Amino acid sequence: MMKEKWWKHSVVYQIYPRSFCDSNADGIGDINGIRSKLWYLKELGIDIIWLSPVYPSPNADNGYDISDYYGISSEFGTIEDMKKLIQECENCGINIMMDLVLNHTSDEHTWFIEAKKSINNPYRDYYIWRKGNADNEPNDMTSCFGGSAWEYSQETGEYYLHFYHKKQPDLNWENEKMRAEIWSMMNYWIDMGVRGFRLDVIDVIGKIPDQKIKENGPKLHNYLQEMNKKTFGSKDMVTVGECWGADTEIGKLYSAPDRKELDMIFQFEQMQADQIEGKQKWDLKPLDFIYLKNTFAKWQRELEGKGWNSLFWNSHDLPRIVSRWGNDKQYRVEAAKMLATVLHGMKGTPYIYQGEEIGMTNYPFSTIEDFADIEAINMYYERKQMGYSEKDIMKSLCTKARDNARTPMQWNTSYQAGFTEGTPWYHINPNYTKINVEMALEDKNSIFYYYQKLIKLRKEEDILVYGTFELLCPEDKHIFAYIRKWNEKIWIVICNFYEKSTEFLYSGKAKVILSNYKQETTISLEQIKLRPYEAIICELI
């Protein structure tokens, strides 16, 4: 059996600070706004907050372009506010997982300001530079946000590498001195009381651009092992790395405890179930449900006893799951609870993105002017030039754009959904009068209380944490069902993924642990008729 760790019983709640709660009426969520809502997170039952970046930043990429790793952006508060948040969270039994962007900095970071001054500057080698002229790029590598990955610097007549926005120059991880500065910075936050790190696009730090290697470079795991040794490895912390290019074999390298790297990774294989294979995320196809089930099952099976899974549907980079693969209209409540059941019943550490627990939906975008995210805007103009129709481009954006997740949290029915007393930095979803925290807390059958029960089950039931996983009916086109086994106990999770009623056949009787519809205490599994988006967790008896 793998070693017990506190975070295996935990559920993580991601806060996107800009959109969570504004305490000073400037329209931007902030740290004191988060502090004012700790009672709510305590009520939900989560015990780790993953805090998206709150460092100083010019916000070319919503804070993922850091200009000072040691500071707090003035729009979010002060370092004293941050210390108070950490302390108050500790008093509530909640741990803070800081979001760290270590692949790149902002071009307004002191290191880069110095680096671009001269090819002989001491900071020059903190970044990746290649010779060239204004018309001749070093190679044809592209940015994830569209266009070239190389940007010409007039000051020295060379190009620097940026796999994201041109204001996000990539760090050179081969530079030992740069790495030492990163370790010092991480230890600064550890000493302040942070109990975890989420490491943004960490699979890219081992890049070798001259060989066109972006993800999973040959030195990647050496860097992570050095990081573990120099920073969090000897502390009782939790770490997760964002790894878009990981398969199960790579997943084991990151998360096998004896390798001393990370505790788990975010891999996105299951999130590609509605994307045309080999194409961009904007190239849509209907959800491949069989692929979705089998991908989840593969990760459950192959990491068993060898690594640890993260479990998620949503994040600041993904559209709202109830709109994407659920039903955000007639069956919004049932679908949201079903999707939660599928996820939280599996082995791994579940992640909840703010608003997911009340069933927040995608935003009704109508024009490109509705979007704020650089990725979406770049995609729009690129595809326009390529001849795509306005209708097709907008359909892709409405379905997949990251801005869907970034609309402000819906607290109540008052002005601006209770998010701010000022003018919000971004659109409030107009459905806030029907979908908000206040109404969810008043309704004992709400999505919120269902999430609360799932979180409580993980804390109380070792079978959810340590039990083995076995997928049932893998080829069924409607049902997502699986078995969890631990010691003598057997639980079955049964979910109808669609609006159409369907039947599930098994043998024996079961005691119902949790369901999103009213159920008898004991049910026969011989022939269950599942209603739209019905979900049941039960124990064989």
Secondary structure, DSSP 8 states (H G I E B T S, - for coil): -----GGGS--EEEE-GGGT--SSSSSS--HHHHHHTHHHHHHHT--EEEE---S----TTTT-S-S-TT---TTT--HHHHHHHHHHHHHHT-EEEEEEE-SB--TTSHHHHHHTT-TT-TTGGGB-EEE-BTTB-S---B-TTSSBSEEEETTTTEEEE-SS-TTS-BB-TT-HHHHHHHHHHHHHHHHHT--EEEEETGGGTT-BGGGTB-SS-TTHHHHHHHHHHHTTTTSS-EEEEE-TT--HHHHHHHH-GGG-S-SEEE--SGGGTTB-TTS-TTSB----HHHHHHHHHHHHHHHTTT--BEE-S--TTS--HHHHTS-SSTTHHHHHHHHHHHHHTSSSEEEEETTGGGT-------SGGG---HHHHHHHHHHHHTT--HHHHHHHHHHH-GGGGTS-----SSGGGGS-SS--SS---GGGGTS-HHHHHH-TTSHHHHHHHHHHHHHH-HHHHH-EEEEE-TT-SSEEEEEEEETTEEEEEEEE-SSS-EEE--SSEEEEEEESS---SEEE-SSEEE-TT-EEEEEE-
